[in-house]
Amino acid sequence: MLKYYLAFNRSQYLGALRIRQILNYFGDIKQAWESEKSGYIRCGLPESIVNKFWREKKNIDPDHEIELLEKYNLKAVCLDDEDYPSNLKELSDSPVVFYYKGILSSDYDNWSISIVGTRKITPYGRQATRSIVEGLLQYNITIVSGLALGVDGYAHRVCVEKHKRTIAVLGSGLDKIYPSSHTRLAEKIIEEGGLIMSEFAPGIPGYKSNFPYRNRVIAGFSKAVAVIEADTSSGSLITAKAALEYGRDVFALPGSIFSSQSRGTNLLIRQGAIPLTSYEDIIEYLNIKRVSLHRQAREVIPDNEQEAVVIDVLRNENSLHVDDIARKTNLPVNEINSLLISMQLKGKIVNTSGMYYALNR
């Protein structure tokens, strides 16, 4: 069914809300794709949009969309999948499908913080970004940002330097990183166990019109958004506005009244955003210390070296087939089988389906 989600997502005329409208009417994604033109009109789409989509649809091949995943070594997750991030799933306009490279890790990403700000970062902004990000990383918080120049890219770099997980949400297809100067940074994010993701199909450039959609994903993915530096015309204020609409907390870094890069953050504070003077403001306001302690209590402790190897392999995976576990651990399959059964009986891992196993988080 994934190929039909990808096919609908390829359309330039059907955003997330319209695709959801189609799904709600037909109840089945394949049936929706194969519907006659009249079916789309009956579901309530404007006839002008249906006409444009119908002409466009003739040039969209669902099978080709799957081939593109393989060509660019991408994965995709749709709204109905268990792996779809729970913070995003609760939103009314979240992407019905997104593409990604790296690791989906809902256990940690449920408690992520978005760090955003100006592309024209100042020395003050750099110092503040580093201090806040490094402080949050102490609590195993996942940092989410947009891979843009300035604050976004710098927040990602701090995470990579510290060998910590971070998530980059792009406003273009993942086949060509935008901006191109951050291609290596995107690779490092993946190498460090992070994730790059986009709702835009391969081949879609970083159009200016894409970024408000990207910003809403950044806002919805996290428990809170922290705006480091921003002018009043900055896209970061769009992210903050989306965060408030989603019921997320917004923090803003106070700045000099003489700095153009602090006009937006000072405005946010005047409008009710929480002043951000230290990473501890976020930790205390969201009670993250309690969450961190809960995670520590749930850490899976190995009884021997073999269990430690298996736990290390499964730590950043949603689930793995027994053959993949054997390959990654370099342990014989027959030995792996008995080891997995033993670990399952101890409650350290769970059998997710068939021969697939995951950590019992």
Sequence and secondary structure as in RCSB ss.txt:
>XXXX:A:sequence
MLKYYLAFNRSQYLGALRIRQILNYFGDIKQAWESEKSGYIRCGLPESIVNKFWREKKNIDPDHEIELLEKYNLK
AVCLDDEDYPSNLKELSDSPVVFYYKGILSSDYDNWSISIVGTRKITPYGRQATRSIVEGLLQYNITIVSGLALG
VDGYAHRVCVEKHKRTIAVLGSGLDKIYPSSHTRLAEKIIEEGGLIMSEFAPGIPGYKSNFPYRNRVIAGFSKAV
AVIEADTSSGSLITAKAALEYGRDVFALPGSIFSSQSRGTNLLIRQGAIPLTSYEDIIEYLNIKRVSLHRQAREV
IPDNEQEAVVIDVLRNENSLHVDDIARKTNLPVNEINSLLISMQLKGKIVNTSGMYYALNR
>XXXX:A:secstr
 HHHHHHHHH SS  HHHHHHHHHHHS HHHHHT  HHHHHHTT  HHHHHHHHHHHTT  HHHHHHHHHHTT E
EEETTSTTS HHHHTSTT  SEEEEEE   HHHHTTEEEEE  SS  HHHHHHHHHHHHHHHTTT EEEE   TT
HHHHHHHHHHHTT  EEEE SS TTS SSGGGHHHHHHHHHTT EEEESS TT    GGGHHHHHHHHHHHSSEE
EE S  TT HHHHHHHHHHHTT EEEE    TT GGGHHHHHHHHTT EE SSHHHHHHHTTHHHHHHHHHHT  
  SSHHHHHHHHHHTT S EEHHHHHHHHT  HHHHHHHHHHHHHTTSEEEEETTEEEE  
